Amino acid sequence: MTGLGALIRRNTKLYFKDKGMFFTSLITPVILLVLYGTFLSNVYTDLFRSALEAAGATVSDQLIGGCVGGELVSSLLAVSCVTVAFCSNLLMVQDKITGARRDLTIAPVKSGTLALSYYLSTLLSTLLICFAATGICLGYLAYAGWYLTVGDVAALFLDVMLLVLFGTALSSCVNFLLSTQGQASAVGTIVSAGYGFVCGAYMPISQFSEGLQKAISFLPGTYGTSLLRNHALRGVFAEMDAQGFPNEVVEAIRDSVDCNLYFFGSKVNLPAMYFALIAAILVTAGLYVMINILRERKKRTA
């Protein structure tokens, strides 16, 4: 355990000392927050206001702000938890490139301990950044329109933690197979550009074609995004109900922002979403363990 603790401290310190990796990790949440707050906020505000007023509902600026803010914040966190994990886990690739991994394996350190240290240090670094991003997002919601309870805030942090666990496991499986800077850059670009679309963060899944919706319903990130949506917007929908908004209007909004998800026509409840996300964490973490075991066996037989 002493060796594991030393490796975790070593990896974490190297990550935060490497300004390239650290600032790359911060690019996604910072850029998304600026873009969402500057441009998309007005677009979503106009869309929500026109939809509600068309239904004959009188909407306050604070309620609109809470609705828009909840959607934007959940989108930002859904993307950041996974993309930041991929950036944080680049140390695994960097050690291969610089030869540090070879030096570590020559030392009396078991390969399983080394693999676990990469996973745990990535998890720690990503949690620190994403929890900080969550705090900033809560500050934005306090400005835009606050309808959260203590339970909602706790649920948001739980959702972030689960998504970080998933992102760490997924990035560990992918980055384990990389060995050059070009490969790492290519994977980072693909994940940063594409993950937000397939998880429903950049564009609601309800806006996709029916076939694409069914395909995306198999991806665990989709359910992570929906969990964040539900907890960020629960208070807003409760306030709409309290103000006497028609149920069909509220449900239509929930459908449009992916608070309601459907798996081949059947509505997915929150416990099922948690089950899907936790199952994905266990499967990807198990895959990472299996990859390391197979590599160790291959080295022994070589």
N, C-alpha and C positions, 0 to 999 in steps of 0.2 A: 504493500500500500504506500510505503514511503516513496518508492520509485515512481508509482503512478502519480502521487501528489506532486512530485518534483517535475514530472513531464507536463502535467496540466499547467503548473505555474509557468514553466518554460514556454509552452505554446501560447498561453494567454498573453504573457509579457511580449513575446515576439509579435503577436498580432497587433497589439495596441502601439508598439513601437514602430511597426512598419506603416508609415503614413499612407503609402500607396494602397495597401489592403484596407486600412481603417477608413480612409475617406471614400474608397470605392463602395464600402458597405453603407456609408451614410448618404451616398448619392440618391438612391431610390427613395427613401422616406423624405429627404429634403426637397428633391425635385417634385415629387408627387404632391407634397403639401403646398408648395408654391403654385404649381399648376392648378391644382384643385381650387385652392383659395382664391386665385387671381382670375381664372378663366371659367372653369367648369361650375363654380358656385353660382354665378349669375345664370348660366344656362339651365341648371337644375332648378333654380329658384323659379324661373319663368315657367318651366314645364309643370312643376308641382302646383304653382298658383293657378295657372290656366286650367289644369285638370280639376282642381278642387272647386274653383269658381264656376266651371261649366256644370258641375253637379249641384250648384246652388248653395255651396258652403262658404261662409265668411271665414277667412283665414287671417290670423294675425301674423305679423312679420316674425315674431319670436317662434311661433309654431313652424312656420316655413323654414326658418333658420335651423331649428332643431332637426327637422326632417332631412334637409339637405346636408347639414353637418354630419348627421349620423351615417348617411350613405357614403359621404366622402371619407370619413374617418375609417369606417370599416373596410373600404376599398384599399386605403393606404396600408393599413395594418395587415390585411390579407396578403398583399404582395410582399411587403417588407419582411415578414417572418420567414419567408422561403428564400427570397433573393439575398437577404443579408446572411443567411446561413451558408449559402453557396460562396459568398465572398469570404466569410470568416474561415471556411474550410479550405481555402486556397493554400494555407500553410502546409497541408498534406502534400500538395503538388510541389510547392516551393522546396520542401525538404528533399524531394526526389531530384529536382533540377540541380540544386546546390550540392547534393551528395550528403546532406546532413542525416537523411534517413539511413543511409548505409553506415555512417559512423555510429548512429544510435543502435543499430542492430548488431554491430560488432561488439559494442559494450554489453555487459550482462543485463540486458533488458529483453524480456520476452516479447515476441511480436504481438501477442494478444494484448499485453499491457500497453504497447505503443499505439495499437489501433484504438484501444479504449481511451487513451489520453487525447487523441485527436478528436474523438467524438465528444468527450466531456468538455474539453476546452472550447470547441466550437459551440456547444450548447451554452456554456457560460457566457462567452463573448456575445453571442446572438441575443441571449436573454437580456443582457445589460443594455444593449442598443435598442431592442424592441420594447422593453419596459420603459426606457427613456422616451421613445417615440410615442408610446401610449400615453404617458404623462403629458406630452406636448399636445397630443390630440384631444385629451380631456380639457386642457386649457382652451383649445380652439372651440370645443363644444360649449364651454362656459361663456364664451363670447358670442357664439352663433345662436345658441338656444339650449338651455340645460333642462333636460327632463329625466335625468338618470337618478336612480336610487343607489344606495350603497351596494345592494345586491347586484345591480346592473354593472357597476364598476368592477366588482369582484369577478363577475362572469366574464367581462371583457379581458381581464388579466388571465383568467383561466384559459380562455380561447386562444390568447396570444401564446401562452405557454405550450399548449397542445400543438399549435401550428409550428412553433419553433422546434418542438420535438420531431415533428414530421419533416420539417425542412432540414434539420440536422441529419436525420437518418437518410433522407433521400440524397442530400449532397454528399454524404459519406460514401454511399454506394457508387455514385457517379464519379466523384473526384478520385476514388480509389483506382479507377481505371485510367486516369490521365497521367501523363509523364512529361509533358512539354508545356511551355508557356503559351504556345499557340493554341493547343487544345484547351487549356484553362480559359483563355480569353474567349474562344469560340463558344464554349459551354456557358460562360458567364453572360455573354451577349444574348444567346438564345433564351436562356432562362429569364433574364431581365426583360426581354422584349415580348416573349410569348406567354409566360406564366400568368400574367395579369388578365390575359384574354381567356385562357382555358379555365381559370378559376372563377370567372364572372366578376372580376374586380373592375376592369376597364369598361366593360359593357355588360349590362345585365343579361343573364342567360335567357331571360324571357324574350329578348330581342333577336335571338338566334333562330335559325330554321329548326323545324321539329326534329329532323334527323340529328342535327348537331346537338340539340338539347339532350337527346337520349344518349348520345355518345359521352357528353360531358358529365352526365349524371353518374357515370362510373368512376369519376376522378374524385379522390378524397379532398383535394383542395377546394372543390365546389362547396362541400359541406362546411368546411372551415370558414369560408367567406360568408355563408348563410348564417352560421352561428354568430359571427361578429355583427352581421346586419340585424339579427333579431335582438341582440342585447343592446346594441347602440340605439335602436329605434323603438324598443318596447315602451318606453315612457311617452314617446311621441304618439304612438297609436293609442295608448291608454288615455291620453289627453284628448285625442280626437273622439274617442268613445264618450268621454265625460262631457264633451261639448255637443253631443248629439249628432255626430256625423253618421250618415247612413252606413250600415254594415257592408253593403256591397261596394261602397266607395273605398272604405278602409281596406277591404280584402283585395280590391283591384290594385291599390297602391302596394300592398304587401306582395302581391304577385309580380308587380312591375319592377320591384327592387330586390327580388329573389329572397325575401324573407320566407315566402312559401316556395318550397321546392317540390317537384313532382318526379317520381321515378316510374316511367312508363305509365303515366296517368294517375298514379297513386301518390297522395300527399305524404311527404316525409316529415315526421315529427322530430322535435329536438332530441329526445333520447336516441333515436335512430341515427341522427346526424353525429352525435357524440360517438356512438358505436362504430360508425363507418370511419371516423377520423382516428379513433384509438386503434382500431383494427389495422388501419394503414400504417400507423406508427410501429406497431408490433411486427408487421410483415416486413417493412423496410429495414427496421433494426435487425430482425432475424436474418434478412438477406445480407446485411453488412457483416454479421458474425459468420455466416456461411462462406462468404467470399474470402474472408481472412483465414478460415480453417482450411479451405481448399488450396489457398496459396501456400500455407505452411506445409501441407502434405506434399504439394508439388516440389517445394524446395527440399524436403527430406528425401524424396525419391530421385531427385535429379543427381 
